[in-house]
Amino acid sequence: MSTIEDKLEAIEDAYEQDADEERPLRSYAGILAAYVLGTGTLAAIGRRRLPGRLAPADLALGSVATYKLARLLTEDPITSPLRAPFTTYEGLAGPSALREEVRGQGWRHAVGELLTCPFCISQWVATSLVAGLALAPRPTRTFMSILALVSASEALQLLHSRVEQAARG
């Protein structure tokens, strides 16, 4: 009789059959389980305080804040110490953005993918911000406002640079 371990290995083998590289499915499953467990715990704790839906202002503010915090966590030089155990520095990707390569296998690789992908980490960020709105709305809105202001400032800085470049010819 095959064990659960054997079944998991067979699933991984079938999944990677034609792939050039191994995918850490078990590690992804662990990260997914952590997300589900964390979200379930937050829902249980804040059950009575969670909004059925976000107010339009919170939705707009949260969208910009999620975008900015996801970029800050996954690309900003100042947060590179958080990613360093899971990545290798490759160079600059743009203004205030690093290009890093995920390294390692298993958990290290899976966490590295999460910490270098703004699209991947956005789910975690958005969940945290919604939980913050339910459990501590005032400081969470303040934090989201700061992120939105920084995001708008960056957009204006990039626009300013383009206008200057166009003026120079």
C-alpha positions as CSV (number, residue, x, y, z in Angstrom):
1,M,0.0,0.0,0.0
2,S,1.4,3.4,-1.0
3,T,1.9,6.1,1.6
4,I,0.8,9.7,1.3
5,E,4.4,10.6,0.6
6,D,4.4,8.2,-2.4
7,K,1.2,9.7,-3.7
8,L,2.5,13.3,-3.4
9,E,5.7,12.3,-5.2
10,A,3.6,10.7,-8.0
11,I,1.6,13.9,-8.3
12,E,4.7,16.0,-8.5
13,D,6.3,13.7,-11.1
14,A,3.1,13.8,-13.3
15,Y,3.0,17.6,-12.9
16,E,6.6,18.1,-14.0
17,Q,6.6,15.4,-16.7
18,D,7.4,17.8,-19.6
19,A,9.0,20.6,-17.5
20,D,12.6,21.7,-17.7
21,E,12.7,22.4,-14.0
22,E,11.4,21.1,-10.8
23,R,8.5,22.9,-9.1
24,P,8.3,22.8,-5.3
25,L,4.7,21.8,-5.2
26,R,4.9,20.6,-1.6
27,S,6.3,23.9,-0.5
28,Y,3.7,25.8,-2.4
29,A,1.1,23.6,-0.7
30,G,2.6,24.6,2.7
31,I,2.6,28.3,1.9
32,L,-1.0,28.0,0.7
33,A,-2.0,26.1,3.9
34,A,-0.3,28.9,5.9
35,Y,-2.3,31.5,4.0
36,V,-5.6,29.6,4.5
37,L,-4.9,29.0,8.2
38,G,-3.9,32.7,8.7
39,T,-6.9,34.0,6.8
40,G,-9.2,31.6,8.7
41,T,-7.8,32.7,12.0
42,L,-8.2,36.3,11.2
43,A,-11.8,35.7,10.1
44,A,-12.5,33.9,13.3
45,I,-11.0,36.6,15.4
46,G,-12.5,39.5,13.6
47,R,-15.7,37.8,12.5
48,R,-18.0,40.4,13.9
49,R,-15.8,43.3,12.7
50,L,-15.1,42.2,9.1
51,P,-17.1,44.2,6.7
52,G,-19.3,42.4,4.2
53,R,-17.6,44.6,1.6
54,L,-15.3,47.5,1.6
55,A,-16.5,51.1,1.3
56,P,-15.5,52.6,-2.0
57,A,-13.0,54.9,-0.4
58,D,-11.3,52.0,1.4
59,L,-11.4,49.9,-1.7
60,A,-9.6,52.7,-3.7
61,L,-7.1,53.4,-0.9
62,G,-6.5,49.7,-0.3
63,S,-5.9,49.1,-4.0
64,V,-3.2,51.7,-4.2
65,A,-1.7,50.7,-0.9
66,T,-1.7,47.0,-1.9
67,Y,0.1,47.9,-5.2
68,K,2.7,50.0,-3.4
69,L,3.4,47.6,-0.5
70,A,3.7,44.6,-2.8
71,R,6.3,46.5,-4.9
72,L,8.1,47.7,-1.8
73,L,8.3,44.2,-0.4
74,T,9.3,42.5,-3.7
75,E,11.6,45.0,-5.5
76,D,12.8,47.9,-3.2
77,P,16.4,48.0,-2.3
78,I,15.6,48.8,1.4
79,T,13.7,45.5,1.7
80,S,16.4,43.4,0.1
81,P,17.6,42.0,3.5
82,L,14.2,40.3,3.7
83,R,14.7,38.7,0.3
84,A,18.4,38.0,0.6
85,P,18.1,34.5,2.1
86,F,16.0,33.4,-0.8
87,T,17.5,35.4,-3.7
88,T,20.6,36.4,-5.5
89,Y,21.2,40.0,-6.5
90,E,21.3,40.4,-10.3
91,G,21.3,44.2,-10.7
92,L,18.9,47.1,-11.1
93,A,15.6,46.6,-12.8
94,G,14.6,50.3,-12.8
95,P,14.3,53.3,-10.6
96,S,14.3,52.0,-7.0
97,A,13.8,48.4,-8.2
98,L,16.2,45.5,-8.0
99,R,16.4,42.4,-10.2
100,E,16.9,39.3,-8.1
101,E,17.0,35.7,-9.0
102,V,15.3,33.1,-6.8
103,R,17.7,30.5,-5.4
104,G,17.5,27.2,-3.6
105,Q,15.0,24.4,-3.7
106,G,11.9,23.4,-1.8
107,W,10.8,25.9,0.8
108,R,13.6,28.4,0.0
109,H,12.7,28.5,-3.6
110,A,8.9,28.8,-3.0
111,V,9.4,31.6,-0.4
112,G,11.8,33.3,-2.8
113,E,9.2,33.2,-5.6
114,L,6.6,34.8,-3.2
115,L,9.0,37.5,-2.1
116,T,10.0,38.5,-5.6
117,C,6.6,38.5,-7.3
118,P,4.5,41.6,-6.7
119,F,1.5,39.8,-8.2
120,C,1.9,36.8,-5.9
121,I,2.4,38.7,-2.6
122,S,-0.5,41.1,-3.4
123,Q,-3.0,38.5,-2.1
124,W,-1.1,38.4,1.2
125,V,-0.8,42.2,1.4
126,A,-4.5,42.8,0.6
127,T,-5.6,40.2,3.1
128,S,-3.5,41.9,5.8
129,L,-4.8,45.3,5.0
130,V,-8.5,44.1,5.1
131,A,-7.7,42.4,8.4
132,G,-6.2,45.7,9.6
133,L,-9.3,47.6,8.6
134,A,-11.4,45.2,10.6
135,L,-9.2,45.0,13.7
136,A,-7.5,48.4,13.8
137,P,-9.1,50.7,11.2
138,R,-7.6,54.0,12.1
139,P,-3.9,53.0,12.1
140,T,-4.5,50.8,9.0
141,R,-6.1,53.7,7.1
142,T,-3.2,55.9,8.1
143,F,-0.7,53.3,6.9
144,M,-2.6,52.8,3.6
145,S,-2.7,56.6,3.1
146,I,1.1,56.8,3.5
147,L,1.5,54.1,0.9
148,A,-0.9,55.8,-1.4
149,L,0.9,59.2,-1.0
150,V,4.3,57.5,-1.7
151,S,2.8,55.8,-4.8
152,A,1.4,59.0,-6.1
153,S,4.7,60.8,-5.5
154,E,6.6,58.1,-7.4
155,A,4.3,58.5,-10.3
156,L,4.8,62.2,-10.3
157,Q,8.6,61.8,-10.1
158,L,8.6,59.5,-13.1
159,L,6.4,61.9,-15.0
160,H,8.7,64.8,-14.1
161,S,11.7,62.8,-15.4
162,R,10.0,62.1,-18.7
163,V,9.0,65.7,-19.2
164,E,12.6,66.7,-18.5
165,Q,13.9,64.1,-21.0
166,A,11.5,65.3,-23.6
167,A,12.5,68.9,-23.1
168,R,16.2,68.0,-23.6
169,G,15.3,66.4,-26.9
